[in-house]
Amino acid sequence: MTRNDAAGPHSLTDPLTLLAALGDDLRTAFERVGYDTDSLLEALGDEVHAALGRSEPIPVRLAARELGDLGTLIRLFLLTDDCDEGAVADALAPLDVDAAAAAGLVERVPGTSSVRAALDVRPVDLGAGNRWIFSDLDGALRPGSDSAHATDRDHVLGVGHASLSLLQATPTTPVGTLLDLGTGSGVQLLHGATFAEHVTGTDVNARALGLARATAALNRTGDEAELELLEGSWFEPVAGRTFDRIVANPPFVVGDPRVRQTYRDSGLDLDGASALVVAGAAEHLAPGGTAAMLASWVHRDGEDWRARVASWLPSHGIDAWVVQRDVADPSLYVGTWLRDGGLDPRSAAAAERGESWLTHLRSSGVTGVGFGFVYLRRTDEPTDVLAEDMTQGFSDPLGGEAIAYFDRLTWLREHDVLGARYTLEPSTALERVSVPGPDGWNEQVVRVHRGNGPHWQHEIDDLGAAFLAGMRPDGLVLEELIALLAVGYGADDESADLTQSAVELVQALVRHGIVLPA
């Protein structure tokens, strides 16, 4: 069941309302033609499909000429070419071109017999099979574009790098209710509908909600989960409600308190948007509920970014795992986001905007901008925050790891570490790094490395290596193992310090899933 209760009544002649009403016919056309992720890959082949991913149109356009109706839709929606109206009518049937134009999906090219895309609609695999996403055309893809175009204030993004990162980082364990804060084109909403019974999407941008509603209709999302779309700022549309899972890809760009594009600018200074969303999510989680969010935070000399993020959370009731994936120099950060907004870096407008932006960051003492994921879980315990860098590469989805992290943290709370037995995660490896010296190899570092998930690494010493080697599911409990090693390494006089160090090491390795309770 789908509830369309975003921002009051919708006119029956409003283009986005008409677009949602065309969902069944458009889906029929796409399924008949094979406009889906698997069919595109098969029809284009690996090489041309890779060129499409790199936004190189020439090989794609050449291949599309031989693909009939599918080729027409590739040129129309993926390359944004002007296409013959008769060919488009054949490709979109049973959807009528007049109806598609009235709904703002396509537009006729004046003085010609051609039509072109007015919206971006493309197939994506969100992890549970093919879906289609409506969004606004990128500035660089607008018809007749030979240079950058500034992005409109209410521009609605499609599937970008940030949304894909959050998608892959979101836990998919089944839940009853899910909130997608700032749903945009509805990417996270579609994903959430595959594992939540009731999905709520909110956005301050009415156009985003209209496109999300059309996306849901095209994908029959209401057949998978009960869906509601609500217009409003931040958590206002869901005041007083709690959810089993919250996902958010908020307007986290760090800058001055102005809104130029609603999808990225919050109107709050610096990292105020991330602070608001993290704190608000903590308040809107049901007991045991979890949140997965993208966020940014500023770095300043003399200030620990970990403490800054931790200050956004209450002192009781939240487990938090914060992973910093990158830190950008302010100059690089500003340049990247200027290009994202469609500004030509050589233009006077970009120069003026960039100078103002960079000056604001520097005057605010910002030395870097951190970016990453914030995971939360509602508990009835004192707040526990682990904030750490995770700049290493990894391929496994992070969402499952987040749930496993919270489970391991619960185990640490509920068990006596010294009285338990442990085992090593099976993919764990011991690495010894040596460099040549005058008398042969000189060992520089010993580390234990987890071979799956986030690929965590911890530096240890020879005693730590022996300590881990002695862990067995049917072996000694930790306290006994420490005592044995103390005798073997002649450390009886330092047993208290050894015990403290061993407990701290085990706690850290359990959090990272390298050491597991037996």
C-alpha positions as CSV (number, residue, x, y, z in Angstrom):
1,M,0.0,0.0,0.0
2,T,1.3,3.5,-0.9
3,R,0.4,6.6,1.0
4,N,1.0,9.8,-1.0
5,D,0.7,12.3,1.8
6,A,3.5,14.6,1.0
7,A,2.8,18.3,1.2
8,G,-1.0,18.2,0.8
9,P,-3.0,17.7,-2.4
10,H,-1.4,17.2,-5.8
11,S,-3.0,18.6,-9.0
12,L,-4.1,15.9,-11.5
13,T,-2.4,18.0,-14.2
14,D,0.9,18.4,-12.2
15,P,3.7,16.8,-14.4
16,L,5.1,14.8,-11.5
17,T,1.7,13.5,-10.6
18,L,1.2,12.5,-14.2
19,L,4.6,10.9,-14.2
20,A,3.7,8.7,-11.3
21,A,0.4,7.7,-13.0
22,L,2.4,6.5,-16.1
23,G,4.4,4.0,-14.0
24,D,2.6,0.8,-15.2
25,D,2.9,1.7,-19.0
26,L,6.5,2.8,-18.7
27,R,7.4,-0.3,-16.8
28,T,5.7,-2.4,-19.5
29,A,7.8,-0.7,-22.2
30,F,11.0,-1.1,-20.3
31,E,10.4,-4.8,-19.7
32,R,9.4,-5.4,-23.3
33,V,12.5,-3.6,-24.7
34,G,14.9,-5.0,-22.1
35,Y,15.8,-1.6,-20.6
36,D,17.3,-3.2,-17.4
37,T,20.8,-3.7,-15.9
38,D,21.4,-7.2,-17.1
39,S,20.0,-6.7,-20.6
40,L,22.1,-3.5,-21.1
41,L,25.3,-5.3,-20.2
42,E,24.5,-8.2,-22.5
43,A,23.5,-6.0,-25.4
44,L,26.5,-3.5,-25.1
45,G,29.2,-5.9,-24.0
46,D,31.8,-5.3,-21.4
47,E,33.9,-2.8,-23.3
48,V,31.1,-0.5,-24.4
49,H,29.3,-0.8,-21.1
50,A,32.5,0.3,-19.4
51,A,32.6,3.3,-21.7
52,L,29.0,4.2,-20.7
53,G,30.2,4.1,-17.1
54,R,33.0,6.5,-18.0
55,S,30.5,8.9,-19.7
56,E,32.2,8.3,-23.1
57,P,29.2,8.5,-25.5
58,I,30.8,7.7,-28.9
59,P,31.2,3.8,-28.6
60,V,27.8,3.6,-26.9
61,R,26.1,5.6,-29.6
62,L,27.6,3.4,-32.3
63,A,26.5,0.3,-30.5
64,A,23.0,1.7,-29.9
65,R,22.3,2.0,-33.7
66,E,22.2,-1.8,-33.9
67,L,19.9,-2.4,-30.9
68,G,16.5,-1.4,-32.2
69,D,14.1,-0.1,-29.5
70,L,16.6,-0.7,-26.7
71,G,19.1,1.4,-28.7
72,T,16.6,4.2,-28.9
73,L,16.1,4.2,-25.1
74,I,19.8,4.1,-24.6
75,R,20.3,7.2,-26.8
76,L,17.2,8.9,-25.3
77,F,17.8,8.4,-21.6
78,L,21.5,7.5,-21.1
79,L,23.1,9.7,-23.8
80,T,20.4,12.4,-23.8
81,D,20.5,12.5,-27.7
82,D,17.7,14.0,-29.8
83,C,15.8,11.0,-31.2
84,D,13.3,10.6,-33.9
85,E,9.8,10.8,-32.4
86,G,8.5,7.8,-34.4
87,A,11.4,5.7,-33.0
88,V,10.7,6.9,-29.5
89,A,7.0,6.2,-29.9
90,D,7.8,2.6,-30.9
91,A,10.3,2.2,-28.0
92,L,7.9,3.6,-25.3
93,A,4.8,1.8,-26.4
94,P,2.3,1.4,-24.8
95,L,3.2,4.7,-23.3
96,D,2.1,7.5,-25.7
97,V,4.7,10.3,-26.5
98,D,2.1,13.0,-25.8
99,A,1.5,11.5,-22.3
100,A,5.2,11.3,-21.7
101,A,5.7,14.9,-22.7
102,A,2.8,16.1,-20.5
103,A,4.4,14.3,-17.6
104,G,7.8,16.0,-18.2
105,L,9.6,12.8,-19.1
106,V,10.5,13.9,-22.6
107,E,10.1,17.1,-24.6
108,R,9.8,17.9,-28.3
109,V,12.7,19.7,-30.0
110,P,11.3,22.9,-31.6
111,G,11.3,22.9,-35.4
112,T,12.2,19.2,-35.7
113,S,10.5,15.8,-35.6
114,S,12.7,14.8,-32.7
115,V,12.2,14.4,-28.9
116,R,14.7,14.4,-26.1
117,A,14.8,13.4,-22.5
118,A,13.6,16.0,-19.9
119,L,14.4,13.7,-17.0
120,D,17.0,11.1,-16.2
121,V,15.5,7.6,-15.8
122,R,18.0,4.7,-15.7
123,P,18.1,1.1,-14.6
124,V,20.2,0.3,-11.5
125,D,20.8,-2.8,-9.3
126,L,20.4,-1.8,-5.7
127,G,21.3,-5.2,-4.5
128,A,18.0,-6.9,-5.0
129,G,17.6,-6.9,-8.7
130,N,16.8,-4.3,-11.3
131,R,15.2,-1.0,-10.4
132,W,14.6,2.3,-12.3
133,I,15.3,5.7,-10.8
134,F,13.9,9.1,-11.9
135,S,16.0,12.2,-11.3
136,D,16.9,15.5,-12.9
137,L,19.4,15.6,-15.7
138,D,22.9,16.5,-14.7
139,G,23.9,20.0,-15.9
140,A,26.6,18.6,-18.2
141,L,24.0,16.3,-19.9
142,R,21.4,19.0,-20.7
143,P,20.4,19.2,-24.3
144,G,22.8,21.3,-26.4
145,S,25.4,21.4,-23.6
146,D,29.0,22.0,-24.6
147,S,30.1,23.4,-21.2
148,A,29.2,23.2,-17.6
149,H,25.8,24.4,-16.4
150,A,25.0,25.6,-12.9
151,T,22.8,23.2,-11.1
152,D,19.3,24.4,-10.1
153,R,18.5,25.0,-6.5
154,D,15.9,22.2,-6.3
155,H,17.9,19.8,-8.5
156,V,17.3,16.1,-7.6
157,L,20.2,13.8,-7.9
158,G,20.1,10.3,-9.2
159,V,22.4,7.5,-8.2
160,G,25.7,9.1,-7.3
161,H,28.8,7.9,-5.5
162,A,27.5,9.0,-2.1
163,S,24.2,7.3,-2.5
164,L,25.9,4.1,-3.7
165,S,28.3,4.2,-0.7
166,L,25.4,4.5,1.7
167,L,23.5,1.8,-0.1
168,Q,26.3,-0.7,0.3
169,A,26.9,0.4,3.9
170,T,23.3,0.0,5.1
171,P,22.4,-3.0,7.1
172,T,19.7,-5.2,5.4
173,T,18.6,-7.2,8.4
174,P,14.7,-7.2,8.4
175,V,13.0,-4.4,10.4
176,G,9.5,-3.2,10.9
177,T,9.9,0.5,10.2
178,L,12.5,2.5,8.3
179,L,13.0,6.2,7.9
180,D,14.8,7.6,4.8
181,L,15.7,11.2,5.9
182,G,16.1,13.4,2.8
183,T,15.0,10.7,0.4
184,G,15.9,12.7,-2.8
185,S,15.0,10.6,-5.8
186,G,14.2,7.6,-3.5
187,V,17.3,5.4,-3.9
188,Q,17.5,4.4,-0.3
189,L,13.7,4.2,-0.1
190,L,13.6,1.5,-2.8
191,H,16.4,-0.4,-1.1
192,G,14.7,-0.1,2.3
193,A,11.5,-1.5,0.9
194,T,13.3,-4.9,0.4
195,F,13.9,-5.5,4.1
196,A,11.4,-3.1,6.0
197,E,7.7,-3.6,6.3
198,H,6.9,0.1,6.4
199,V,9.1,2.8,4.8
200,T,8.9,6.5,5.4
201,G,10.7,9.0,3.1
202,T,11.0,12.7,3.9
203,D,12.4,15.7,2.1
204,V,12.3,19.5,2.2
205,N,12.3,19.6,-1.6
206,A,8.7,19.0,-3.0
207,R,10.2,18.1,-6.4
208,A,12.3,15.4,-4.8
209,L,9.3,13.9,-3.3
210,G,7.4,14.0,-6.6
211,L,10.2,12.2,-8.3
212,A,10.5,9.7,-5.4
213,R,6.8,9.0,-5.7
214,A,7.1,8.4,-9.4
215,T,10.1,6.1,-8.9
216,A,8.1,4.1,-6.3
217,A,5.2,3.8,-8.7
218,L,7.5,2.7,-11.6
219,N,9.0,0.0,-9.4
220,R,5.7,-0.9,-7.6
221,T,7.5,-0.3,-4.3
222,G,4.1,-0.2,-2.6
223,D,3.8,-3.9,-3.4
224,E,6.8,-4.7,-1.2
225,A,6.3,-2.5,1.8
226,E,3.8,0.1,3.0
227,L,5.2,3.5,1.9
228,E,4.7,7.1,2.9
229,L,6.3,10.3,1.7
230,L,6.3,13.4,3.8
231,E,7.4,16.9,3.1
232,G,9.2,19.0,5.7
233,S,12.6,20.0,7.2
234,W,14.8,17.5,8.9
235,F,12.9,15.5,11.5
236,E,9.8,17.7,11.6
237,P,7.6,15.5,9.5
238,V,8.1,12.6,11.9
239,A,8.2,14.5,15.2
240,G,7.4,12.1,18.1
241,R,7.9,9.0,16.1
242,T,10.6,6.3,16.4
243,F,11.9,3.8,13.8
244,D,13.7,0.5,13.8
245,R,16.2,1.8,11.2
246,I,17.1,5.3,10.0
247,V,19.2,5.9,6.8
248,A,20.3,9.4,5.8
249,N,22.3,10.9,3.0
250,P,21.8,14.5,4.2
251,P,23.0,17.8,2.7
252,F,26.3,17.4,4.5
253,V,28.5,19.7,2.5
254,V,30.7,21.9,4.8
255,G,30.4,25.6,4.0
256,D,28.6,28.8,4.9
257,P,25.0,28.9,6.1
258,R,23.4,29.4,2.7
259,V,21.4,27.1,0.5
260,R,22.4,27.1,-3.2
261,Q,21.3,23.5,-4.0
262,T,19.0,21.7,-1.6
263,Y,20.5,18.3,-2.2
264,R,23.9,19.3,-0.7
265,D,23.5,22.7,1.2
266,S,21.8,22.6,4.6
267,G,21.7,26.3,5.5
268,L,23.7,25.4,8.6
269,D,27.2,26.6,9.2
270,L,30.1,24.2,8.6
271,D,29.2,20.6,9.8
272,G,26.0,21.7,11.5
273,A,23.9,19.5,9.2
274,S,25.7,16.4,10.2
275,A,25.5,17.3,13.9
276,L,21.8,17.9,13.6
277,V,21.1,14.6,11.8
278,V,23.3,12.5,14.1
279,A,21.7,13.9,17.2
280,G,18.2,13.7,15.7
281,A,18.6,10.1,14.6
282,A,19.6,9.2,18.1
283,E,16.3,10.7,19.4
284,H,14.2,8.9,16.7
285,L,15.5,5.4,17.1
286,A,13.2,2.8,18.7
287,P,14.8,0.5,21.4
288,G,17.4,-1.7,19.6
289,G,17.0,0.4,16.4
290,T,20.0,1.2,14.2
291,A,20.9,4.1,12.0
292,A,23.3,4.3,9.0
293,M,24.3,7.8,7.8
294,L,26.8,9.7,5.7
295,A,28.3,12.7,7.5
296,S,31.1,15.2,7.4
297,W,33.0,16.9,10.2
298,V,35.6,19.7,10.3
299,H,39.1,19.2,11.5
300,R,40.8,22.1,13.5
301,D,44.2,22.4,15.0
302,G,44.1,21.4,18.6
303,E,40.7,19.7,18.3
304,D,40.2,15.9,18.0
305,W,37.6,15.1,15.4
306,R,36.6,12.1,17.3
307,A,35.6,14.2,20.3
308,R,33.8,16.6,18.0
309,V,31.6,13.8,16.6
310,A,31.1,12.2,20.0
311,S,29.8,15.6,21.4
312,W,26.8,15.3,19.0
313,L,25.5,12.3,20.9
314,P,23.7,12.0,24.3
315,S,25.7,10.6,27.3
316,H,23.3,7.7,27.7
317,G,21.4,5.3,25.4
318,I,23.5,5.1,22.2
319,D,26.2,2.9,20.8
320,A,28.0,4.6,18.0
321,W,30.6,3.4,15.5
322,V,32.0,6.3,13.4
323,V,34.4,5.5,10.5
324,Q,36.3,8.2,8.8
325,R,37.0,7.3,5.2
326,D,38.8,10.4,4.0
327,V,40.0,13.8,5.0
328,A,40.1,16.5,2.3
329,D,42.2,19.6,2.2
330,P,39.9,22.7,2.2
331,S,41.2,23.8,-1.2
332,L,40.6,20.4,-2.8
333,Y,37.2,20.2,-1.0
334,V,36.0,23.5,-2.4
335,G,37.2,22.8,-5.9
336,T,35.5,19.4,-5.9
337,W,32.1,20.7,-4.8
338,L,32.3,23.7,-7.2
339,R,32.5,21.2,-10.1
340,D,29.8,19.1,-8.6
341,G,27.5,22.2,-8.7
342,G,28.1,22.5,-12.5
343,L,30.4,25.6,-12.3
344,D,33.2,25.9,-14.8
345,P,36.3,26.3,-12.6
346,R,37.6,28.9,-15.1
347,S,34.5,31.1,-14.8
348,A,34.1,34.3,-12.9
349,A,31.2,32.9,-10.9
350,A,33.3,29.9,-9.8
351,A,36.2,32.1,-8.8
352,E,33.9,34.4,-6.7
353,R,32.1,31.5,-5.1
354,G,35.3,29.5,-4.4
355,E,37.2,32.5,-2.9
356,S,34.3,33.2,-0.6
357,W,33.9,29.6,0.4
358,L,37.6,28.9,1.1
359,T,37.9,32.2,3.0
360,H,35.0,31.1,5.2
361,L,36.6,27.8,6.0
362,R,40.0,29.3,6.8
363,S,38.5,32.0,9.0
364,S,36.7,29.3,10.9
365,G,39.9,27.5,11.5
366,V,39.1,24.5,9.3
367,T,42.3,22.6,8.4
368,G,40.5,19.6,6.8
369,V,37.1,18.1,6.2
370,G,36.5,14.5,7.3
371,F,33.9,12.3,5.6
372,G,32.5,8.9,6.5
373,F,29.8,6.8,8.0
374,V,28.0,7.1,11.4
375,Y,26.3,4.0,12.7
376,L,24.1,4.2,15.8
377,R,22.1,1.8,18.0
378,R,19.6,2.6,20.6
379,T,20.4,0.9,24.0
380,D,19.6,1.4,27.7
381,E,23.3,1.7,28.6
382,P,25.8,4.5,28.9
383,T,26.7,5.8,25.5
384,D,29.7,4.0,23.9
385,V,31.5,5.7,21.0
386,L,34.2,4.2,18.8
387,A,35.4,6.7,16.2
388,E,38.3,5.7,14.0
389,D,39.9,6.0,10.6
390,M,39.2,3.4,8.0
391,T,41.2,4.5,5.0
392,Q,42.1,1.0,3.8
393,G,40.4,-0.6,0.9
394,F,37.7,-3.2,1.4
395,S,35.2,-5.0,-0.8
396,D,32.6,-6.5,1.6
397,P,29.5,-4.4,2.3
398,L,29.9,-2.5,5.5
399,G,26.3,-2.8,6.7
400,G,26.6,-6.3,7.9
401,E,29.8,-5.4,9.7
402,A,28.1,-2.7,11.6
403,I,25.4,-5.0,13.0
404,A,28.2,-7.5,13.8
405,Y,30.1,-4.8,15.6
406,F,27.2,-3.9,17.8
407,D,26.7,-7.6,18.5
408,R,30.3,-7.9,19.6
409,L,30.0,-4.8,21.7
410,T,27.0,-6.3,23.5
411,W,29.0,-9.5,24.2
412,L,31.8,-7.4,25.7
413,R,29.3,-5.7,28.0
414,E,27.6,-8.9,29.1
415,H,30.7,-11.1,29.7
416,D,33.7,-11.3,31.9
417,V,36.6,-10.9,29.4
418,L,39.1,-12.7,31.7
419,G,36.8,-15.7,32.2
420,A,36.1,-16.4,28.5
421,R,37.7,-18.5,25.8
422,Y,38.4,-17.1,22.4
423,T,39.3,-18.0,18.8
424,L,40.7,-16.1,15.9
425,E,38.6,-15.2,12.9
426,P,39.5,-17.8,10.3
427,S,40.8,-15.2,7.7
428,T,43.2,-13.7,10.2
429,A,46.9,-13.6,9.3
430,L,50.1,-12.8,11.2
431,E,52.4,-10.5,9.3
432,R,56.1,-9.7,10.0
433,V,57.7,-6.9,8.1
434,S,61.5,-6.7,8.0
435,V,64.0,-4.5,6.2
436,P,67.6,-5.3,5.3
437,G,70.3,-4.2,7.8
438,P,74.0,-4.6,8.2
439,D,73.6,-8.0,9.9
440,G,70.6,-9.3,7.9
441,W,66.9,-8.7,8.2
442,N,65.7,-6.3,10.9
443,E,62.1,-6.8,11.9
444,Q,60.2,-3.5,12.0
445,V,56.7,-4.4,12.7
446,V,54.5,-7.4,13.7
447,R,50.8,-7.1,12.9
448,V,47.7,-9.2,12.9
449,H,45.5,-8.7,9.8
450,R,41.9,-9.6,9.2
451,G,41.4,-10.9,5.7
452,N,37.7,-10.1,5.2
453,G,35.3,-7.4,6.0
454,P,37.0,-4.0,6.7
455,H,40.5,-5.7,6.6
456,W,41.5,-4.3,10.0
457,Q,45.1,-4.4,11.1
458,H,46.6,-4.2,14.6
459,E,50.3,-3.9,15.5
460,I,51.3,-6.3,18.2
461,D,54.6,-7.6,19.7
462,D,56.0,-11.1,20.0
463,L,54.2,-11.6,23.3
464,G,51.0,-10.6,21.7
465,A,51.6,-13.0,18.8
466,A,52.1,-15.9,21.3
467,F,49.1,-14.8,23.2
468,L,46.8,-15.0,20.1
469,A,48.4,-18.3,19.1
470,G,47.3,-19.8,22.4
471,M,43.6,-19.1,21.9
472,R,41.5,-22.2,21.4
473,P,37.8,-22.8,21.7
474,D,38.6,-25.7,24.1
475,G,41.7,-24.2,25.6
476,L,42.5,-21.9,28.5
477,V,40.3,-19.0,29.6
478,L,42.0,-15.6,29.1
479,E,43.1,-15.3,32.7
480,E,44.8,-18.7,32.7
481,L,46.4,-18.0,29.3
482,I,47.9,-14.7,30.7
483,A,49.3,-16.5,33.7
484,L,50.9,-19.2,31.5
485,L,52.5,-16.6,29.2
486,A,53.7,-14.6,32.2
487,V,55.7,-17.6,33.4
488,G,56.9,-18.5,29.9
489,Y,58.2,-15.0,29.2
490,G,59.5,-14.3,32.7
491,A,57.0,-11.6,33.3
492,D,55.7,-12.7,36.7
493,D,56.7,-9.4,38.3
494,E,54.7,-7.5,35.8
495,S,51.5,-9.7,35.8
496,A,49.2,-6.8,36.7
497,D,50.4,-4.7,33.8
498,L,50.4,-7.8,31.5
499,T,46.7,-8.5,32.4
500,Q,45.7,-4.9,31.8
501,S,47.4,-4.9,28.4
502,A,46.0,-8.3,27.4
503,V,42.4,-7.2,28.3
504,E,42.7,-4.0,26.3
505,L,44.1,-5.9,23.3
506,V,41.4,-8.5,23.4
507,Q,38.7,-5.8,23.7
508,A,40.1,-4.0,20.7
509,L,40.4,-7.1,18.6
510,V,36.9,-8.3,19.6
511,R,35.5,-5.0,18.5
512,H,37.2,-5.4,15.1
513,G,36.2,-9.1,14.7
514,I,39.7,-10.4,14.7
515,V,39.3,-12.3,18.0
516,L,35.9,-13.9,18.5
517,P,34.3,-15.4,21.6
518,A,34.6,-19.2,21.4
